[in-house]
Structures are given as structure tokens and as C-alpha cells.
């Protein structure tokens, strides 16, 4: 067999294997997520964590440049050499696909967190209502502690770099209760792609090739710690968006710093209120009256920020990302982000908020 066919053939083998892997989540959990991946991620974060910029973002810029250059160079000879050019494309994608999965994405196939933590997935309307009331009480308490007035929004006194370091405290505290959430070797970066991320409607992303948590630095500061904690959960090997929102929330509210706590509580409250507004408008209207005006001003800050960057690009990317998540073991697609409410409601039936 000619060598030019090897990598395209390897791509086919990878695709077939990935159809079988979902049947063995325990093996993925044991040998990859809690085995090989831990070594890979620790090495990446140790090697790149102290770099003052996102190495992964720079690699993506170079990749885009070389891909465009390749297409430009091949534009005149494409028809004559379409077969060889197609094989080159498939070969390059085969390598990219392999690295994507071996360096991080096999975590999509690990055991679900709700099974490992023995948390129920469903809740009743009464469960959500009761939990939301508790969230309002906690968020109100912290907001008044920080501002000394229920009508003032929370303004963060810290830089984003300080928040990156502060977030470790929450994970350290959380790991005393759940060892699986122990975090080491920070590698959090302000994304060079923050403007495009904003237009696409995202607060950050994990680079699967460098294990850097790339966070959008343009958004409202009150939500920045929670967003960073979400990406740090991805770094630990949790691929599911539901799980990362849940873990990020736990790490935020376990933090000793009140501003980080507020970020977690206000984030979770916004999701719970959103679900109530859709499913139970009457209860939503009643509960909203009990939320401090200062908290609502923070929410309005986020709304105004989104409006400023709202374009059809965001809708198009959401549709693409929705399909991407569904192809990677997240059947709820983009709705996975809000499904962490299920985990929170049921987790706090047995744990104090």
C-alpha cells in the first residue's frame, strides 16, 4: 500500500473505534481520564502555564495561516491533482483528529458524573422552586455584604490575572470533600480570540492541544470567576458542559473570597430563574421581587453586553456548536449548559448550600 493512503485509512479506523468506545465508559474512565490524560494534562499545564500569553491561540493563528496558504497554492492545480490534494487534506485531518482525541477529547466518553456521584438527574417543580429560594437568600446575603446596599451592583476590585490565582482556593477547598476535583498547575489565559468569542456568544474555551483555559476577557467582571472555573473543570478532564457548569459552580461557592462566591451564586440563580420564567411564570414573577435590585443590575450588565455584540454570527455558530456537542456524546446539545441545574438541585438535597 502506498504511504499516501495510510493516514486517510487511519482516519477511517479512528471513526470506527469511536463508534465502539461509548460502550466502555468504565475503561475510558480508568485508563484514560484517570490514567493517561492526567499525565498529558499535567505536562501541558506545567510546560505552558507560566507563559504570559495563550500558546494555543497562537498555534491556531498559524494553523489558519498555513491552511489558507495551502489552498491558495493549490488553487490552479486543484482540478488536475484533485485526488492527491484530497488525500493530503484527509491525511492532515487524520493527524488533527487523532491529537484532538488522545490529548483531551476521549473524555467525552468517560462515565457520567451523576453516576459517579450518585446524583439523580430529574427534579420536580417544587424541588426547583425550593432550591431557587435558597439561592436567592444566599446571593442576596453576599451582595449586601459586598456593596452595603441592596440596590448597588457588585463591582470587582480584582484584576483578571488575580482571579485566575484566586480560583485555586475554591478547588482546593472542594477537593477536601471530593478528591476527583483536585486541581494543580494553573494554565489560565486571556484569549487572543476574545472579540470573535464575544460575537459567537461564548465566555471561553479549552484548547485541547495545549490544555490552556482561554477565557474571554471582555465580558462583565462579576461572571469572570465562574467562567474561569468552568474552563478549569474542562482542564481536569470533564468534557460535558453540564458537568463543567456544575463543578465550576461548586468551586466558586467553596471559595473563601466573597466576590468569587457571588460569581457562582449569581450565575446559578440566573439559570434557575430562567427555567422558572419559561416553565412557571407566576412563580418567577413572585421570586423576582425578592431578588436584590443590585443583583438584577449585574444581570442587566450581561444583557447589555450581549446586545452590543449581537449578530447573526452568534446564531450560526450556536447551530454549529449544538451539532458538535450532539456528535460528542451530549445529546442535549447547547442546552447542556443549563442542565447543570438538575445536578445542583439534587446535589443540595443532601448537602448544605
N, C-alpha and C positions, 0 to 999 in steps of 0.2 A: 504494500500500500504506500502511495506517495505521501510524503510528510505533510503536504498542504491539506490533506484530508483529516489528519489526526485530531487537531483541535476542534474542528466542526463536529467530528464524531464524538469527541469527549463532551461537547455541549449536549448532544442527544442523550448520552449516558447520564449526565447530571440531571437532566429534566426527568428521566425515567426514575432515577433514585429519589428525587424529591417528591415523586408521587407515592413512594413507599415509606419514606421517613415518618410521615404523620401517624403511622400505625405503631410507632415505637417511641412514644414521648418519654417513657421512663429511661430508655437508653440514652436519648438525647440529653436528658436532664443530668444523668450520672456522668457520662463520658465526655460530653461536650460542654454544656452550660456550667457544670461544676467541676470540669476537668480541663480540657484543652483551652477553652475560652478564657478561663481565669488567668492562665499563663500569658496568653496573647494580649489580653486587655491590660494586665499589669505592666507588661513590657512596653506597650504603646504609650500608656499614660506616663510611665517613668521617663521614657525617652523624649516625649514631646511636651510634657506637662509644663515645663518651665519656659518654653518658647513663648514670647510675648504676642504672637500672632497665630492665626489658625493655619497650620501647615496643610490640613486637609482642604481648606478653601483654596489655597494656592495651587495644590495639585489639581483641583477641579478646573481652575482657570487655565492651567497648562494643558489639561486634557481637552478642554473645549477648543483651545487654540490649535492643537495638533489634529483633532478630528476635522475641523473646518479646513485646515491646510491640506489634509489628505484628500478631502472631497474636491477642493479646488484644483489640486494637482492631477486628479483623475478625471476631471470633467470632460476633457476632449477625447480620452481613450476609453471611456466607460463602455460604449457600445461594442467596441472591438474586444475588450478584455473583461466583459461583464462577469464571466464565470470566475476568473482568478480574483477579481476585485471583491466579488461576493464572498468567496472563500476567506479572503483576508479580513473582511468585516466580521464574519462568523467566528474566525479564529480569535480576533481581538475581543469579541463579546464573550466568547467561551472563557477566556482568562479572567475578564472582568467579573463574570457570573460566578466563577469558582472562588475568587478572592472575596467577593461580597458575602458569600455564604460561609466560607471557612473562617473569615475574620470576625463575623458577627451574626449574620442573618439566620444561621441554623437555630438561633434562639427562638425563632418564630415557632419552632416545632417542639419546644420543651413542654413540660407539664404545666397546666394552667395553675395560676396562683391560688384561685379559690379552692382547688382540690388540696394543694399542699397545706394551706392554712385552715382548711375545713370551714370555709365561709359559704353560706348559702348565696345563691345568685338572684333569687327573687325576693321581693318585698311587697307589702300591702300599702295601700294609700295611707292608712293610719300610721304605718311604720315611717314612711317618708315625712308625714306631717309632724310626727313627734320628734324625729331627728332634726328637721329643719328648725323647729322651735328652739332646740338646744343649740344649734349652730348660731342662730340669731343672738341668743343670750351671750355666747362666748365671743362672737365677733363684736357685739356692742360693748362688752366689757373691755376688750383690748383697745377698741377705737377710742373710748373715753379716757383710758389710761394714757394713750399716746398723745391725744390732742387737748385733753381737759375740757372739751366741748363736744356735744353730740352733733353739732352742725358743721364741724370742720373736717375736711378730708384729711387722710393721713398722707403726710409728705415725708419721704425717706431722707434721712440725713447722711446716708452712706453712699459711697461710690459703687459701681457695679463690680469692680475688682474686689472690694471689701466683701460684698455679698457672696462672691464665689467662695471665699475663705470661710465666711460665717456659716455657710450651709453645711460644712463638715460637722459642726456641732450637733445639728439635728440628726444626721445619720449616725454619729457616734452614740447619741442617746437612744436612738431607735434600735441599734444593733444589740444593746444590752437586753432588749426584750425579744428581738428576732435576729438571730445571728446571720441569717441569709442576707440581711440588708447592711452588712458592714462595708464601708466604703474606704478605699485607700487611693492615694496618689491623684490629686486633683489635676485635671486637664480641661479646664473650662475656658472658653474663648469667646470674645465678642465677634460675631460672624462678619466677615467681609461682605457677605451677601445680605446684610440686614435690610437694605432697601428692597431688593426683589422678594425677600421673605415677607416683608410687610405687605407688599402688593398681592402676594399669594395668600396672605392671611395667617401666617404661621409665626410662632414665637421663637422657634429654634429648631435645630435638628442635630442628630448624632451622625458624625461622619463614621461610617462602618469600617473604613480602611485605616483610619488613624486613631479611632476611639476618642476623638475630641468632642466635647459637648459644645456645640456652636449655638450661641444664644443671640437672638435679635435684640440689639441694644437701643432700639428706637422707641419701643413701647413704653407704656406707663410704668413707673418705677415700682409702684406698690405690688404689681404682679410679677416682677422680675425674679424674686427668690423662688417662688413656686414654679415658674417656668424652668429655672435652672435645675431645681430638684427633680423635675420631670425628666430632663435630659440626663441627669446623673443616674437615674434609675435605668435608663437605656444603657448607659455605660456599664452598669453592673450585670447586664445580660438579660434584661427584661425587655422583650420586643413588643409585647402587646400594649397598645396605647391605654387601654382601660387600667391595666396593672401599673403602668408608669404614673398615671394620674393619681392612683391610689397610694402608691409608695411615696411619690412626691409630696402628697398631702400629709402623710404620716411623718415624713422627715421635717416638713415645715412646722407642723404643730408641736413636734417634740423639741424644736429648737428653743434654747434658753432666751433668745432675743425676741422681744415682743413684736418688732417690725416683721420679722420672718414669720412668726406665728400668725400675724394679721394677714400676711400674704396668702398663707394656706387656708385659713378660715374663711376669708372673704371670697377666695376662688371657689371653694366648695359650696358656700352659701349661694353664690351666683348660679351655679349649676342646679342646685336644688330648687331655687326659686323659679328658674327657667322651666323645669319639668312641671312644677305646680301650676305655673301660668298656662301651660299647654293642656294639662290634664284636669286641673281643678281651679279654674279662675276665681271662684268665690273665696276659697281658702287663701289663694295667692294674694288677693286684694286685702284680706284681713291681716295677713302676716306682714305684708309690705309696710303697713302702717307702724309696725313695731320695730322696723329697721332704722337705725340712726340715720338722719339726713347726711351726715358726713360720709357714711359708707356708700350711700347712693350717689354722692358726688364723685367718689372714686370710680364707681361703675360708669357714670356718665363720662368720666375721663377716658375710659376704654372705648365707649361708644363713639365719642368724638374723634378719637384716634383712628378707629376703623373707617369712619365716614370719610376722613381725609384721604385715605388711600384706597377707597372702594372703586374697583374697576371690574370689567368682565373677565380680566385675567384671573382674579380670585375664584370666580365661579368655575372657569375652565379647569383650573388646577385642582379645585376641590373634587371635581368629577374624576379627574385622572388619579388623584391620590386615594379616592374612595375605592376605585377598582384595584389599585396597587395593594391596599390593605386587605381587600377581599381575596386577592390572589395569594396573600401571605398569611393564611390561617386566621384572619379576623373577619368573620362573616358579617359583622355589623358595619364594616367599612368605617367611614368618617364618624359614624355615631359611636364608635368605640370610646371616643374621648369622654362622652357623657355617661357611659356605662359604669364608670368608677363609682357613681352614686350607689349602685347596687352593692358593691363591696363595702363602702363606708357605712351604709345603713345597717347592714347585717353584722359587720365587724363590731360596731359600737353597741350592739345589743348585749355583748358580753364584756365590753371594755369601756372604761370611763372616758368621756370626751374631754 
